[in-house]
Each structure stands twice: as C-alpha cells, then as structure tokens.
Amino acid sequence: MWSDKQTSGFKPMKGYSQTHLVDRKLLYGPDSTPCSAFVLGQIIWSDYALRYLSQIEAALVKKRKKCLQRRDLDPALLKSCDDLLAETREEFADLEQGMLVTENMLPEGNVKGAYETLREDPSWWLRKELVRECIARGGCCARRCGCCENRSLDRSKGHGLGHCTSACHCCAKTGQWWVTTERRAEMIDILGDSLHSRDPEYLVKMADAFFEPQKRSALAKLSERLVRKVKTGIAEWREKRLGRMHLKQIEKLHRVEIERVRLLEVEELLAYNACYFDEKDWECW
C-alpha cells in the first residue's frame, strides 16, 4: 500500500550508465522499488508532446476565431485552419492512447500510487521544481502572466495540461519561442535524448517532479487546523448551547487565526520570490 510518508525520490541503479536503455532502472523510495527508466522517460516525454499538441490546438482555435471575425473571410485560410485542427486533434488522440498504455506499465505500489495521487491535484504541475524549469526556459512563469496557472481550469482534457512548450501562443506573441516547425520537432527529439541519456541526472530530476508527493506548506497545515478548530467550536456551541458569548469567542479566535494566515501568506510570497531573484534584483524594487 502506497504511503506519502515513505518516499525519498528516485536514484539510479548500480551500473546505470553501462546498461542498455531497455534494461536501465531507477529505484524509488526507501524500499528501492525498481522502475524502468525507459517507461519513466516515455511518460515525461509524452507529457511534453501532449502539451505541445494541446497548445498548438489552442493557437489554431484562436486563429480560426480571428479568421471568422474578419469582414473579408478567406475560405482557403479557414479550410487550412480546420484541416490543421483536425490533424492535431487526431495526433493528440493517438498519442494520448500511447500515454495510457505507458502509464499502465508503471509498477503497482509506491511508484504508481505516487503518480496517481499527485495527479489528484488539478494543478499538480505548479510545484516549485517545474515552475523553475518553465522560468529557466523563458515560459509564461517567467513573465507571471498566469497562463500556466489558468490551464488548471480546463477540465476538457485528461492529459496535455501544464507548462509552456515551444508551441505556446502567449510565448510566441512575446517572441520567446520564435522557431520554425522543424526546429520545434528537433527540440522534442532533444528532450527524448536527454531523458534516455546514459547520464541519469536529468531523468532523476524530472521523475522526482512527476512522481514525488508535494510537501504541505506551513500555510496549508495552518489552514487545515483553522478549519478543524472553527468547525469543532461551532459544533460544541450547538451541542452545549452555551449562548452568544461562547460564539463570539469562537468568532474572535477565527479572526485572530485569519490574521496569522495572512502573515504566513506574505512570508510564503517573499520566500517564493526569493527562489527566482537574487539580491541585485531586489535592489530595483
């Protein structure tokens, strides 16, 4: 049975770099559960490829909408958009089926349990490690425009949601990803080569981000305690019928706790910003 208290991430097997790709293993957790490095790499690669296709689809939908709004409607341009949209959606469906097959190849127990539990959070990709990678690549997290966060609101897809790829429409508008279609394909191939490299460093880093459960922050723990405390207090008041004075005391306690939460929010925001800026950056503020 999987437990989020019994994990310590991935580590490569002994002799990893001397082993053939299909035989390489990463060991997960304190029990060193073996997991195919090829399967892990394929899941991470497929996730990127699905996001890539999803973001191409989003860009084509916007392009089609603009095309329909033009007074001088160009039927040829509209047909081109529709054809590309249909092709992209078909490719997405095929790749998603492949992703589901690969996910089923994960070993039962800690590895699969961690993977599925993490994805119960609709915005799981907003964890610090993946946000930092998006920033390093010049994605939307670097500009804090909210695109990566807003993708968690989309419930129409089971896969294909997450951080920016080279097909992100917002990044293209700002000139961050001004590359040809051929270059985009090369970038996806480079990602695959990095994940299946004899050096396991990048795969381990990404596998931890894709599988390791997120540690709850002090703010989340305090919020849970606050909710429990208020619910318990109200239940006691109703049960014992102690009168209005007791309820006022609970409300006062509630307000005090809310102020503590606000202070923690500010502290966490400062800590969050400190991850991405050095001291010279702060001097500008």
Secondary structure, DSSP 8 states (H G I E B T S, - for coil): ---TTS---EEE-TTGGGS-GGG-EEEETTTTEEEEHHHHHHHHHHHHHHHHHHHHHHHHHHHHHHHHH-SS--HHHHHHHHHHHHHHHHHHHHHHHHHHHHHTTS-TTHHHHHHHHHTTSTTGGGSHHHHHHHHHTT-HHHHT-SHHHHGGG--S-SSS-SS--TT-HHHHHTTTT---HHHHHHHHHHHHHHHTSSS-HHHHHHHHHHHS-----HHHHHHHHHHHHHHHHHHHHHHHT--HHHHHHHHHHHHHHHHHHHHHHHHHHHHHHHTT--HHHHHT-
